[in-house]
Amino acid sequence: MPDHSIKGKTVLIAGGAKNLGGLIARDLAAHGARAIAIHYNSAATKPAADETVAALKAQGVEVVAFQQDLRTAGGNTKLFADTVAAIGRPDIAINTVGKVLKKPMAETSEQEFDEMFDVNTKSAFFFIKESGEHLNDNGKILTLVTSLLGAYTPFYATYAGSKAAVEHFTRAASKEYGARGISVNAIGPGPMDTPFFYGQEGADAVAYHKTAAALSALSKTGLTDIEDVVPFVRTLVSDGWWMTGQTILVNGGYTTK
């Protein structure tokens, strides 16, 4: 029986410098990961990446950080090549990269459409592709999507639409990689208490979202707290390996399929 624990494993986290990605990195380190590669997108995020690297080193983990634009196939290829060269083939690959846009379809430009699909769809496809090529057997692949995949709502056409494709990427990859024991899943958090959320929402919308989930009253913020998503991530990349090809909405009852 393969070992599905986190202890001694090598991890790559795209978007792992801060917010949910940074917390996932710290959590997997605390649960025994041997080495972690942190990806970040831009120089503006380097201070957060450096902070996460220092925190992981303090936990006794071998850690490296790479800046890379994942909107191209080549960017993903280089990230995985650099990771393998620095810390070895990953056992776990997690992609938290994403971009949100809240805008009516009638006001959405072609440039905005292309950017959303480059960040949320193209990067996810090639990250999963490179994961399949570089992960050790019995590895785990996880992509962050959105609970809006279970919503009936205006204004998020490019955001939810660009993440919707990842559901099928997940199903297809789980079939293609399953013979090697690799499980592939996606998690769709509800609106999270991070800058990623607040940048697109007005005060009225924030107030609504803070009361929209069935468990909102029990949340620290009314939103999905990143601390409540991490245990699901940890489970799916370890003992929850038998779950594969699925998109799981982790949102306190905000939306459902």
SENU-963096 format. One record per residue: residue in three letters; y, z, x of N, C-alpha, C in turn. Coordinates in nm, 3 decimals, decimal comma, padded with zeros to 5 digits. Layout:
REM SENU-963096
(r "ala"; (Y; Z; X); (Y; Z; X); (Y; Z; X)) ...
//
This chain:
REM SENU-963096
(r "met"; (-00,120; 00,000; 00,085); (00,000; 00,000; 00,000); (00,125; 00,000; 00,088)) (r "pro"; (00,216; -00,097; 00,071); (00,338; -00,098; 00,153); (00,422; 00,027; 00,133)) (r "asp"; (00,497; 00,060; 00,236); (00,589; 00,174; 00,230); (00,721; 00,127; 00,166)) (r "his"; (00,751; 00,181; 00,049); (00,873; 00,141; -00,021); (00,984; 00,245; -00,009)) (r "ser"; (00,968; 00,343; 00,078); (01,074; 00,441; 00,097); (01,190; 00,380; 00,174)) (r "ile"; (01,302; 00,447; 00,175); (01,418; 00,401; 00,250); (01,410; 00,445; 00,396)) (r "lys"; (01,336; 00,550; 00,422); (01,329; 00,609; 00,556); (01,283; 00,505; 00,658)) (r "gly"; (01,364; 00,490; 00,763); (01,329; 00,400; 00,872); (01,361; 00,254; 00,847)) (r "lys"; (01,424; 00,222; 00,734); (01,448; 00,083; 00,698); (01,583; 00,033; 00,752)) (r "thr"; (01,593; -00,100; 00,759); (01,714; -00,167; 00,803); (01,782; -00,230; 00,682)) (r "val"; (01,913; -00,212; 00,671); (01,986; -00,248; 00,550); (02,107; -00,335; 00,584)) (r "leu"; (02,132; -00,435; 00,502); (02,256; -00,514; 00,509); (02,328; -00,500; 00,375)) (r "ile"; (02,456; -00,462; 00,380); (02,535; -00,447; 00,258); (02,658; -00,536; 00,267)) (r "ala"; (02,662; -00,640; 00,185); (02,781; -00,724; 00,176); (02,884; -00,652; 00,089)) (r "gly"; (03,007; -00,647; 00,139); (03,108; -00,567; 00,071); (03,083; -00,419; 00,087)) (r "gly"; (03,030; -00,380; 00,202); (02,987; -00,242; 00,222); (03,091; -00,150; 00,283)) (r "ala"; (03,214; -00,194; 00,294); (03,315; -00,113; 00,364); (03,372; -00,002; 00,279)) (r "lys"; (03,384; -00,022; 00,148); (03,457; 00,074; 00,065); (03,406; 00,070; -00,078)) (r "asn"; (03,465; 00,157; -00,161); (03,429; 00,165; -00,303); (03,278; 00,180; -00,320)) (r "leu"; (03,217; 00,109; -00,413); (03,075; 00,125; -00,438); (02,991; 00,088; -00,316)) (r "gly"; (03,027; -00,020; -00,247); (02,950; -00,060; -00,130); (02,949; 00,046; -00,022)) (r "gly"; (03,064; 00,108; 00,002); (03,072; 00,213; 00,102); (02,991; 00,335; 00,063)) (r "leu"; (02,992; 00,369; -00,067); (02,915; 00,483; -00,112); (02,765; 00,456; -00,103)) (r "ile"; (02,724; 00,333; -00,135); (02,583; 00,295; -00,121); (02,539; 00,310; 00,024)) (r "ala"; (02,623; 00,266; 00,117); (02,590; 00,277; 00,260); (02,567; 00,423; 00,299)) (r "arg"; (02,657; 00,511; 00,257); (02,643; 00,652; 00,291); (02,518; 00,713; 00,226)) (r "asp"; (02,490; 00,671; 00,104); (02,373; 00,725; 00,033); (02,242; 00,682; 00,099)) (r "leu"; (02,231; 00,555; 00,135); (02,107; 00,508; 00,198); (02,091; 00,571; 00,337)) (r "ala"; (02,202; 00,592; 00,405); (02,195; 00,664; 00,533); (02,141; 00,805; 00,513)) (r "ala"; (02,191; 00,873; 00,410); (02,147; 01,010; 00,382); (02,000; 01,015; 00,344)) (r "his"; (01,946; 00,904; 00,293); (01,806; 00,900; 00,253); (01,716; 00,837; 00,360)) (r "gly"; (01,769; 00,824; 00,482); (01,682; 00,794; 00,594); (01,685; 00,654; 00,648)) (r "ala"; (01,777; 00,569; 00,604); (01,785; 00,434; 00,661); (01,803; 00,444; 00,813)) (r "arg"; (01,736; 00,358; 00,885); (01,745; 00,361; 01,032); (01,870; 00,292; 01,083)) (r "ala"; (01,901; 00,176; 01,023); (02,014; 00,096; 01,070); (02,078; 00,026; 00,951)) (r "ile"; (02,211; 00,014; 00,954); (02,285; -00,047; 00,844); (02,390; -00,141; 00,900)) (r "ala"; (02,393; -00,263; 00,847); (02,499; -00,359; 00,878); (02,596; -00,363; 00,762)) (r "ile"; (02,723; -00,343; 00,793); (02,830; -00,343; 00,694); (02,907; -00,474; 00,704)) (r "his"; (02,915; -00,545; 00,594); (02,998; -00,665; 00,588); (03,130; -00,633; 00,521)) (r "tyr"; (03,238; -00,695; 00,571); (03,366; -00,688; 00,501); (03,433; -00,824; 00,512)) (r "asn"; (03,522; -00,853; 00,418); (03,573; -00,989; 00,403); (03,695; -01,020; 00,487)) (r "ser"; (03,789; -00,927; 00,498); (03,917; -00,961; 00,558); (03,966; -00,851; 00,651)) (r "ala"; (04,063; -00,886; 00,733); (04,120; -00,789; 00,827); (04,181; -00,670; 00,754)) (r "ala"; (04,226; -00,692; 00,632); (04,287; -00,582; 00,555); (04,186; -00,473; 00,524)) (r "thr"; (04,058; -00,509; 00,523); (03,953; -00,412; 00,490); (03,895; -00,347; 00,616)) (r "lys"; (03,938; -00,391; 00,733); (03,879; -00,337; 00,857); (03,896; -00,186; 00,869)) (r "pro"; (04,012; -00,127; 00,836); (04,020; 00,019; 00,847); (03,916; 00,091; 00,761)) (r "ala"; (03,891; 00,041; 00,640); (03,789; 00,103; 00,556); (03,650; 00,083; 00,617)) (r "ala"; (03,626; -00,035; 00,675); (03,497; -00,059; 00,741); (03,479; 00,035; 00,859)) (r "asp"; (03,585; 00,054; 00,938); (03,577; 00,145; 01,053); (03,547; 00,288; 01,007)) (r "glu"; (03,608; 00,328; 00,897); (03,584; 00,463; 00,843); (03,438; 00,479; 00,800)) (r "thr"; (03,384; 00,377; 00,734); (03,244; 00,383; 00,691); (03,151; 00,383; 00,811)) (r "val"; (03,180; 00,301; 00,910); (03,099; 00,298; 01,032); (03,096; 00,436; 01,097)) (r "ala"; (03,212; 00,500; 01,107); (03,219; 00,633; 01,168); (03,138; 00,734; 01,089)) (r "ala"; (03,145; 00,725; 00,956); (03,069; 00,818; 00,871); (02,919; 00,799; 00,889)) (r "leu"; (02,875; 00,675; 00,901); (02,732; 00,649; 00,918); (02,684; 00,693; 01,056)) (r "lys"; (02,766; 00,670; 01,157); (02,728; 00,716; 01,292); (02,714; 00,868; 01,294)) (r "ala"; (02,802; 00,935; 01,220); (02,794; 01,081; 01,214); (02,665; 01,127; 01,146)) (r "gln"; (02,607; 01,041; 01,064); (02,479; 01,071; 00,999); (02,360; 01,033; 01,086)) (r "gly"; (02,388; 00,981; 01,206); (02,281; 00,947; 01,298); (02,221; 00,810; 01,277)) (r "val"; (02,293; 00,722; 01,207); (02,241; 00,589; 01,176); (02,296; 00,488; 01,276)) (r "glu"; (02,213; 00,393; 01,316); (02,261; 00,279; 01,394); (02,339; 00,189; 01,299)) (r "val"; (02,462; 00,154; 01,333); (02,546; 00,081; 01,239); (02,631; -00,023; 01,311)) (r "val"; (02,645; -00,138; 01,247); (02,732; -00,244; 01,295); (02,815; -00,293; 01,177)) (r "ala"; (02,927; -00,357; 01,206); (03,012; -00,413; 01,101); (03,052; -00,555; 01,139)) (r "phe"; (03,052; -00,643; 01,040); (03,087; -00,783; 01,063); (03,187; -00,829; 00,958)) (r "gln"; (03,294; -00,891; 01,004); (03,385; -00,958; 00,912); (03,336; -01,101; 00,892)) (r "gln"; (03,327; -01,144; 00,765); (03,277; -01,278; 00,737); (03,320; -01,322; 00,599)) (r "asp"; (03,357; -01,448; 00,587); (03,387; -01,510; 00,458); (03,257; -01,565; 00,403)) (r "leu"; (03,210; -01,511; 00,292); (03,080; -01,550; 00,236); (03,091; -01,660; 00,131)) (r "arg"; (03,206; -01,721; 00,121); (03,223; -01,828; 00,021); (03,160; -01,960; 00,064)) (r "thr"; (03,101; -01,964; 00,182); (03,032; -02,084; 00,229); (02,889; -02,048; 00,267)) (r "ala"; (02,804; -02,150; 00,265); (02,666; -02,129; 00,310); (02,664; -02,084; 00,455)) (r "gly"; (02,751; -02,146; 00,538); (02,754; -02,112; 00,679); (02,796; -01,968; 00,704)) (r "gly"; (02,886; -01,917; 00,622); (02,927; -01,777; 00,637); (02,811; -01,683; 00,613)) (r "asn"; (02,729; -01,710; 00,515); (02,612; -01,628; 00,488); (02,509; -01,641; 00,599)) (r "thr"; (02,488; -01,763; 00,646); (02,393; -01,783; 00,756); (02,434; -01,703; 00,879)) (r "lys"; (02,563; -01,706; 00,910); (02,610; -01,632; 01,029); (02,597; -01,481; 01,010)) (r "leu"; (02,627; -01,432; 00,889); (02,616; -01,288; 00,865); (02,473; -01,242; 00,889)) (r "phe"; (02,377; -01,315; 00,837); (02,237; -01,274; 00,855); (02,193; -01,291; 01,001)) (r "ala"; (02,237; -01,397; 01,065); (02,201; -01,416; 01,206); (02,258; -01,304; 01,293)) (r "asp"; (02,383; -01,267; 01,267); (02,445; -01,158; 01,343); (02,373; -01,026; 01,317)) (r "thr"; (02,336; -01,003; 01,192); (02,266; -00,879; 01,157); (02,131; -00,871; 01,228)) (r "val"; (02,055; -00,979; 01,222); (01,923; -00,981; 01,287); (01,937; -00,959; 01,437)) (r "ala"; (02,036; -01,023; 01,499); (02,056; -01,008; 01,643); (02,095; -00,865; 01,680)) (r "ala"; (02,170; -00,798; 01,592); (02,223; -00,665; 01,625); (02,125; -00,552; 01,594)) (r "ile"; (02,060; -00,559; 01,477); (01,977; -00,444; 01,436); (01,838; -00,483; 01,386)) (r "gly"; (01,805; -00,613; 01,390); (01,673; -00,656; 01,347); (01,674; -00,712; 01,205)) (r "arg"; (01,559; -00,764; 01,163); (01,548; -00,823; 01,030); (01,565; -00,715; 00,923)) (r "pro"; (01,647; -00,741; 00,822); (01,667; -00,640; 00,718); (01,542; -00,620; 00,632)) (r "asp"; (01,529; -00,498; 00,582); (01,432; -00,467; 00,477); (01,498; -00,468; 00,340)) (r "ile"; (01,628; -00,443; 00,339); (01,705; -00,430; 00,215); (01,834; -00,509; 00,231)) (r "ala"; (01,865; -00,595; 00,133); (01,991; -00,671; 00,134); (02,060; -00,650; 00,001)) (r "ile"; (02,182; -00,597; 00,006); (02,259; -00,564; -00,115); (02,392; -00,638; -00,109)) (r "asn"; (02,425; -00,707; -00,217); (02,551; -00,782; -00,223); (02,640; -00,724; -00,331)) (r "thr"; (02,749; -00,658; -00,291); (02,843; -00,602; -00,386); (02,971; -00,685; -00,399)) (r "val"; (02,973; -00,802; -00,336); (03,094; -00,885; -00,333); (03,127; -00,936; -00,473)) (r "gly"; (03,254; -00,936; -00,507); (03,294; -00,989; -00,637); (03,445; -00,996; -00,650)) (r "lys"; (03,487; -01,076; -00,746); (03,629; -01,089; -00,777); (03,643; -01,099; -00,928)) (r "val"; (03,743; -01,030; -00,983); (03,764; -01,031; -01,127); (03,894; -01,103; -01,161)) (r "leu"; (03,891; -01,175; -01,272); (04,011; -01,239; -01,325); (04,010; -01,221; -01,476)) (r "lys"; (04,117; -01,166; -01,529); (04,133; -01,151; -01,674); (04,246; -01,242; -01,718)) (r "lys"; (04,210; -01,352; -01,783); (04,311; -01,452; -01,820); (04,253; -01,542; -01,928)) (r "pro"; (04,333; -01,581; -02,026); (04,284; -01,677; -02,126); (04,241; -01,808; -02,060)) (r "met"; (04,141; -01,873; -02,116); (04,095; -02,000; -02,062); (04,209; -02,101; -02,054)) (r "ala"; (04,296; -02,101; -02,155); (04,405; -02,198; -02,160); (04,503; -02,183; -02,045)) (r "glu"; (04,505; -02,065; -01,983); (04,599; -02,039; -01,873); (04,532; -02,040; -01,736)) (r "thr"; (04,403; -02,068; -01,732); (04,328; -02,063; -01,606); (04,336; -02,197; -01,535)) (r "ser"; (04,378; -02,193; -01,409); (04,392; -02,316; -01,331); (04,259; -02,356; -01,268)) (r "glu"; (04,252; -02,480; -01,225); (04,133; -02,527; -01,154); (04,113; -02,448; -01,025)) (r "gln"; (04,222; -02,417; -00,957); (04,212; -02,339; -00,833); (04,153; -02,201; -00,861)) (r "glu"; (04,198; -02,136; -00,967); (04,143; -02,004; -01,003); (03,996; -02,015; -01,039)) (r "phe"; (03,960; -02,117; -01,115); (03,820; -02,138; -01,150); (03,735; -02,153; -01,024)) (r "asp"; (03,778; -02,240; -00,933); (03,700; -02,264; -00,812); (03,686; -02,137; -00,729)) (r "glu"; (03,795; -02,061; -00,717); (03,790; -01,937; -00,638); (03,692; -01,837; -00,699)) (r "met"; (03,693; -01,822; -00,831); (03,602; -01,728; -00,896); (03,457; -01,767; -00,873)) (r "phe"; (03,428; -01,896; -00,883); (03,289; -01,938; -00,866); (03,247; -01,940; -00,719)) (r "asp"; (03,341; -01,962; -00,629); (03,308; -01,949; -00,487); (03,272; -01,806; -00,451)) (r "val"; (03,352; -01,710; -00,500); (03,331; -01,569; -00,465); (03,210; -01,510; -00,537)) (r "asn"; (03,201; -01,534; -00,666); (03,100; -01,465; -00,747); (02,968; -01,538; -00,759)) (r "thr"; (02,970; -01,671; -00,748); (02,849; -01,750; -00,772); (02,794; -01,810; -00,644)) (r "lys"; (02,875; -01,888; -00,576); (02,828; -01,954; -00,455); (02,788; -01,853; -00,348)) (r "ser"; (02,870; -01,751; -00,329); (02,836; -01,651; -00,227); (02,708; -01,578; -00,263)) (r "ala"; (02,688; -01,549; -00,392); (02,566; -01,480; -00,435); (02,443; -01,566; -00,413)) (r "phe"; (02,453; -01,695; -00,445); (02,339; -01,785; -00,427); (02,296; -01,789; -00,280)) (r "phe"; (02,392; -01,810; -00,192); (02,355; -01,826; -00,051); (02,319; -01,692; 00,015)) (r "phe"; (02,371; -01,582; -00,038); (02,327; -01,451; 00,011); (02,180; -01,429; -00,025)) (r "ile"; (02,143; -01,461; -00,148); (02,003; -01,447; -00,190); (01,914; -01,543; -00,111)) (r "lys"; (01,961; -01,666; -00,090); (01,885; -01,764; -00,012); (01,858; -01,713; 00,129)) (r "glu"; (01,964; -01,665; 00,196); (01,947; -01,615; 00,333); (01,863; -01,488; 00,335)) (r "ser"; (01,872; -01,407; 00,231); (01,787; -01,287; 00,222); (01,641; -01,328; 00,223)) (r "gly"; (01,607; -01,429; 00,143); (01,469; -01,475; 00,138); (01,419; -01,526; 00,272)) (r "glu"; (01,508; -01,584; 00,350); (01,468; -01,639; 00,479); (01,459; -01,532; 00,588)) (r "his"; (01,536; -01,424; 00,575); (01,547; -01,329; 00,685); (01,486; -01,192; 00,658)) (r "leu"; (01,464; -01,156; 00,531); (01,410; -01,023; 00,503); (01,265; -01,011; 00,550)) (r "asn"; (01,229; -00,889; 00,590); (01,089; -00,858; 00,614); (01,011; -00,865; 00,483)) (r "asp"; (00,882; -00,887; 00,492); (00,797; -00,881; 00,373); (00,811; -00,745; 00,307)) (r "asn"; (00,794; -00,742; 00,174); (00,810; -00,620; 00,094); (00,954; -00,569; 00,095)) (r "gly"; (01,048; -00,662; 00,115); (01,189; -00,626; 00,115); (01,246; -00,617; -00,026)) (r "lys"; (01,374; -00,585; -00,032); (01,444; -00,567; -00,160); (01,578; -00,640; -00,154)) (r "ile"; (01,610; -00,713; -00,260); (01,737; -00,783; -00,272); (01,805; -00,736; -00,400)) (r "leu"; (01,932; -00,700; -00,391); (02,004; -00,652; -00,509); (02,145; -00,710; -00,508)) (r "thr"; (02,188; -00,761; -00,624); (02,323; -00,816; -00,639); (02,397; -00,741; -00,748)) (r "leu"; (02,523; -00,712; -00,724); (02,609; -00,650; -00,826); (02,667; -00,759; -00,914)) (r "val"; (02,649; -00,745; -01,046); (02,708; -00,837; -01,142); (02,805; -00,759; -01,230)) (r "thr"; (02,798; -00,772; -01,362); (02,892; -00,701; -01,449); (02,832; -00,676; -01,585)) (r "ser"; (02,868; -00,564; -01,646); (02,823; -00,534; -01,781); (02,885; -00,626; -01,885)) (r "leu"; (02,985; -00,704; -01,846); (03,041; -00,803; -01,939); (02,940; -00,912; -01,973)) (r "leu"; (02,828; -00,918; -01,900); (02,722; -01,011; -01,937); (02,661; -00,973; -02,072)) (r "gly"; (02,685; -00,851; -02,117); (02,639; -00,809; -02,248); (02,751; -00,795; -02,349)) (r "ala"; (02,868; -00,854; -02,318); (02,986; -00,836; -02,404); (03,019; -00,964; -02,480)) (r "tyr"; (03,089; -00,946; -02,591); (03,143; -01,057; -02,671); (03,294; -01,038; -02,672)) (r "thr"; (03,360; -01,103; -02,576); (03,500; -01,070; -02,551); (03,576; -01,191; -02,498)) (r "pro"; (03,706; -01,197; -02,522); (03,787; -01,304; -02,461); (03,833; -01,266; -02,321)) (r "phe"; (03,897; -01,360; -02,254); (03,977; -01,340; -02,132); (03,897; -01,326; -02,002)) (r "tyr"; (03,766; -01,306; -02,007); (03,687; -01,290; -01,885); (03,593; -01,408; -01,862)) (r "ala"; (03,630; -01,526; -01,912); (03,538; -01,640; -01,906); (03,494; -01,671; -01,763)) (r "thr"; (03,588; -01,674; -01,669); (03,550; -01,711; -01,533); (03,479; -01,596; -01,461)) (r "tyr"; (03,515; -01,473; -01,493); (03,449; -01,359; -01,429); (03,306; -01,344; -01,478)) (r "ala"; (03,289; -01,322; -01,607); (03,153; -01,307; -01,660); (03,073; -01,436; -01,644)) (r "gly"; (03,140; -01,551; -01,660); (03,070; -01,677; -01,646); (03,018; -01,699; -01,506)) (r "ser"; (03,097; -01,664; -01,405); (03,054; -01,683; -01,266); (02,946; -01,584; -01,227)) (r "lys"; (02,944; -01,467; -01,290); (02,838; -01,369; -01,263); (02,710; -01,401; -01,342)) (r "ala"; (02,725; -01,471; -01,455); (02,608; -01,500; -01,539); (02,506; -01,583; -01,463)) (r "ala"; (02,552; -01,675; -01,379); (02,459; -01,758; -01,302); (02,367; -01,675; -01,214)) (r "val"; (02,418; -01,560; -01,169); (02,340; -01,475; -01,078); (02,215; -01,421; -01,148)) (r "glu"; (02,221; -01,407; -01,280); (02,100; -01,366; -01,353); (01,986; -01,463; -01,328)) (r "his"; (02,014; -01,592; -01,336); (01,905; -01,687; -01,314); (01,869; -01,697; -01,166)) (r "phe"; (01,968; -01,687; -01,077); (01,933; -01,682; -00,934); (01,833; -01,569; -00,909)) (r "thr"; (01,859; -01,456; -00,975); (01,772; -01,338; -00,958); (01,632; -01,366; -01,009)) (r "arg"; (01,622; -01,424; -01,127); (01,489; -01,456; -01,181); (01,416; -01,556; -01,092)) (r "ala"; (01,485; -01,663; -01,054); (01,421; -01,766; -00,972); (01,375; -01,709; -00,838)) (r "ala"; (01,461; -01,633; -00,772); (01,426; -01,578; -00,642); (01,310; -01,480; -00,652)) (r "ser"; (01,306; -01,402; -00,760); (01,196; -01,306; -00,775); (01,062; -01,378; -00,783)) (r "lys"; (01,060; -01,495; -00,846); (00,937; -01,576; -00,853); (00,906; -01,639; -00,718)) (r "glu"; (01,007; -01,691; -00,652); (00,986; -01,761; -00,526); (00,948; -01,668; -00,411)) (r "tyr"; (01,001; -01,545; -00,413); (00,977; -01,452; -00,302); (00,869; -01,348; -00,335)) (r "gly"; (00,821; -01,348; -00,458); (00,729; -01,242; -00,501); (00,601; -01,236; -00,421)) (r "ala"; (00,550; -01,351; -00,377); (00,423; -01,350; -00,302); (00,435; -01,275; -00,170)) (r "arg"; (00,558; -01,257; -00,123); (00,581; -01,180; -00,001); (00,613; -01,034; -00,031)) (r "gly"; (00,603; -00,996; -00,157); (00,629; -00,857; -00,193); (00,775; -00,823; -00,204)) (r "ile"; (00,862; -00,924; -00,207); (01,006; -00,900; -00,214); (01,049; -00,891; -00,360)) (r "ser"; (01,115; -00,783; -00,397); (01,168; -00,768; -00,532); (01,317; -00,805; -00,532)) (r "val"; (01,361; -00,865; -00,642); (01,497; -00,916; -00,653); (01,554; -00,875; -00,789)) (r "asn"; (01,665; -00,804; -00,787); (01,725; -00,756; -00,911); (01,877; -00,766; -00,905)) (r "ala"; (01,939; -00,745; -01,022); (02,084; -00,737; -01,032); (02,121; -00,615; -01,114)) (r "ile"; (02,232; -00,553; -01,079); (02,285; -00,439; -01,154); (02,424; -00,476; -01,204)) (r "gly"; (02,447; -00,450; -01,334); (02,578; -00,476; -01,394); (02,646; -00,348; -01,433)) (r "pro"; (02,731; -00,291; -01,347); (02,803; -00,170; -01,385); (02,905; -00,199; -01,495)) (r "gly"; (02,942; -00,093; -01,566); (03,056; -00,102; -01,655); (03,184; -00,100; -01,574)) (r "pro"; (03,302; -00,104; -01,640); (03,428; -00,098; -01,566); (03,432; 00,029; -01,481)) (r "met"; (03,449; 00,010; -01,350); (03,440; 00,122; -01,258); (03,577; 00,173; -01,218)) (r "asp"; (03,583; 00,300; -01,187); (03,706; 00,365; -01,145); (03,736; 00,331; -00,999)) (r "thr"; (03,772; 00,204; -00,976); (03,808; 00,155; -00,843); (03,928; 00,061; -00,856)) (r "pro"; (03,996; 00,031; -00,746); (04,108; -00,064; -00,752); (04,068; -00,201; -00,803)) (r "phe"; (03,942; -00,237; -00,787); (03,889; -00,364; -00,836); (03,914; -00,379; -00,986)) (r "phe"; (03,904; -00,268; -01,060); (03,924; -00,269; -01,205); (04,072; -00,266; -01,242)) (r "tyr"; (04,147; -00,174; -01,184); (04,284; -00,149; -01,231); (04,378; -00,266; -01,203)) (r "gly"; (04,346; -00,350; -01,105); (04,435; -00,459; -01,071); (04,449; -00,564; -01,179)) (r "gln"; (04,353; -00,569; -01,272); (04,356; -00,673; -01,376); (04,388; -00,620; -01,515)) (r "glu"; (04,397; -00,489; -01,530); (04,408; -00,430; -01,663); (04,543; -00,363; -01,687)) (r "gly"; (04,599; -00,383; -01,807); (04,718; -00,311; -01,847); (04,684; -00,172; -01,898)) (r "ala"; (04,786; -00,092; -01,925); (04,765; 00,047; -01,966); (04,684; 00,057; -02,095)) (r "asp"; (04,710; -00,029; -02,192); (04,636; -00,024; -02,319); (04,489; -00,056; -02,298)) (r "ala"; (04,461; -00,157; -02,215); (04,322; -00,193; -02,188); (04,249; -00,082; -02,114)) (r "val"; (04,317; -00,020; -02,017); (04,255; 00,092; -01,943); (04,220; 00,204; -02,040)) (r "ala"; (04,312; 00,236; -02,129); (04,287; 00,342; -02,227); (04,167; 00,308; -02,315)) (r "tyr"; (04,155; 00,183; -02,356); (04,040; 00,141; -02,437); (03,910; 00,156; -02,358)) (r "his"; (03,908; 00,102; -02,238); (03,784; 00,106; -02,159); (03,740; 00,249; -02,130)) (r "lys"; (03,835; 00,341; -02,120); (03,799; 00,480; -02,091); (03,736; 00,552; -02,209)) (r "thr"; (03,732; 00,486; -02,325); (03,669; 00,548; -02,442); (03,558; 00,460; -02,500)) (r "ala"; (03,531; 00,345; -02,437); (03,445; 00,244; -02,499); (03,296; 00,272; -02,482)) (r "ala"; (03,256; 00,346; -02,379); (03,114; 00,371; -02,356); (03,066; 00,489; -02,440)) (r "ala"; (02,938; 00,486; -02,474); (02,880; 00,596; -02,552); (02,892; 00,729; -02,479)) (r "leu"; (02,889; 00,724; -02,346); (02,894; 00,847; -02,266); (03,031; 00,868; -02,200)) (r "ser"; (03,133; 00,797; -02,248); (03,266; 00,808; -02,185); (03,315; 00,951; -02,173)) (r "ala"; (03,290; 01,032; -02,275); (03,341; 01,169; -02,276); (03,279; 01,255; -02,165)) (r "leu"; (03,165; 01,210; -02,112); (03,096; 01,287; -02,008); (03,127; 01,236; -01,868)) (r "ser"; (03,202; 01,127; -01,859); (03,239; 01,072; -01,729); (03,364; 01,143; -01,676)) (r "lys"; (03,378; 01,151; -01,546); (03,497; 01,212; -01,487); (03,623; 01,138; -01,526)) (r "thr"; (03,611; 01,005; -01,541); (03,728; 00,922; -01,567); (03,722; 00,853; -01,703)) (r "gly"; (03,609; 00,860; -01,771); (03,586; 00,781; -01,891); (03,525; 00,646; -01,858)) (r "leu"; (03,543; 00,601; -01,733); (03,486; 00,475; -01,686); (03,351; 00,501; -01,620)) (r "thr"; (03,290; 00,395; -01,568); (03,169; 00,412; -01,488); (03,210; 00,464; -01,351)) (r "asp"; (03,167; 00,583; -01,317); (03,195; 00,639; -01,185); (03,094; 00,582; -01,085)) (r "ile"; (03,140; 00,543; -00,968); (03,050; 00,480; -00,872); (02,934; 00,572; -00,834)) (r "glu"; (02,958; 00,702; -00,840); (02,850; 00,798; -00,809); (02,733; 00,786; -00,907)) (r "asp"; (02,761; 00,737; -01,028); (02,654; 00,724; -01,128); (02,578; 00,594; -01,116)) (r "val"; (02,630; 00,498; -01,038); (02,560; 00,372; -01,016); (02,465; 00,383; -00,898)) (r "val"; (02,504; 00,459; -00,798); (02,430; 00,466; -00,672); (02,282; 00,504; -00,691)) (r "pro"; (02,246; 00,601; -00,776); (02,104; 00,634; -00,790); (02,018; 00,517; -00,839)) (r "phe"; (02,077; 00,430; -00,921); (02,003; 00,313; -00,967); (01,982; 00,213; -00,854)) (r "val"; (02,085; 00,196; -00,772); (02,072; 00,111; -00,653); (01,961; 00,164; -00,564)) (r "arg"; (01,968; 00,294; -00,534); (01,869; 00,355; -00,446); (01,726; 00,335; -00,498)) (r "thr"; (01,709; 00,353; -00,628); (01,576; 00,338; -00,687); (01,525; 00,195; -00,675)) (r "leu"; (01,610; 00,099; -00,707); (01,566; -00,041; -00,707); (01,536; -00,094; -00,568)) (r "val"; (01,596; -00,034; -00,464); (01,567; -00,080; -00,328); (01,465; 00,010; -00,259)) (r "ser"; (01,395; 00,089; -00,339); (01,291; 00,175; -00,280); (01,171; 00,183; -00,374)) (r "asp"; (01,148; 00,299; -00,433); (01,028; 00,319; -00,515); (01,028; 00,239; -00,644)) (r "gly"; (01,143; 00,184; -00,682); (01,148; 00,102; -00,803); (01,113; -00,043; -00,779)) (r "trp"; (01,041; -00,072; -00,672); (01,009; -00,209; -00,631); (00,934; -00,289; -00,738)) (r "trp"; (00,862; -00,223; -00,827); (00,785; -00,296; -00,928); (00,875; -00,364; -01,031)) (r "met"; (00,998; -00,319; -01,043); (01,100; -00,386; -01,124); (01,150; -00,506; -01,045)) (r "thr"; (01,137; -00,626; -01,098); (01,187; -00,744; -01,028); (01,224; -00,852; -01,127)) (r "gly"; (01,322; -00,933; -01,089); (01,369; -01,042; -01,174); (01,456; -00,997; -01,289)) (r "gln"; (01,510; -00,877; -01,281); (01,580; -00,818; -01,394); (01,730; -00,799; -01,365)) (r "thr"; (01,809; -00,803; -01,472); (01,948; -00,763; -01,468); (01,963; -00,637; -01,553)) (r "ile"; (02,005; -00,529; -01,490); (02,011; -00,399; -01,554); (02,157; -00,358; -01,569)) (r "leu"; (02,198; -00,329; -01,692); (02,335; -00,287; -01,718); (02,344; -00,135; -01,708)) (r "val"; (02,420; -00,088; -01,610); (02,433; 00,055; -01,582); (02,576; 00,094; -01,619)) (r "asn"; (02,594; 00,142; -01,743); (02,732; 00,151; -01,792); (02,757; 00,263; -01,893)) (r "gly"; (02,663; 00,355; -01,909); (02,685; 00,466; -02,001); (02,695; 00,424; -02,147)) (r "gly"; (02,639; 00,307; -02,179); (02,645; 00,261; -02,317); (02,773; 00,185; -02,350)) (r "tyr"; (02,825; 00,113; -02,252); (02,947; 00,033; -02,271); (02,916; -00,099; -02,339)) (r "thr"; (02,815; -00,169; -02,290); (02,762; -00,287; -02,355); (02,611; -00,285; -02,343)) (r "thr"; (02,545; -00,368; -02,421); (02,400; -00,380; -02,413); (02,360; -00,521; -02,450)) (r "lys"; (02,242; -00,561; -02,407); (02,196; -00,696; -02,438); (02,102; -00,693; -02,557)) 
//
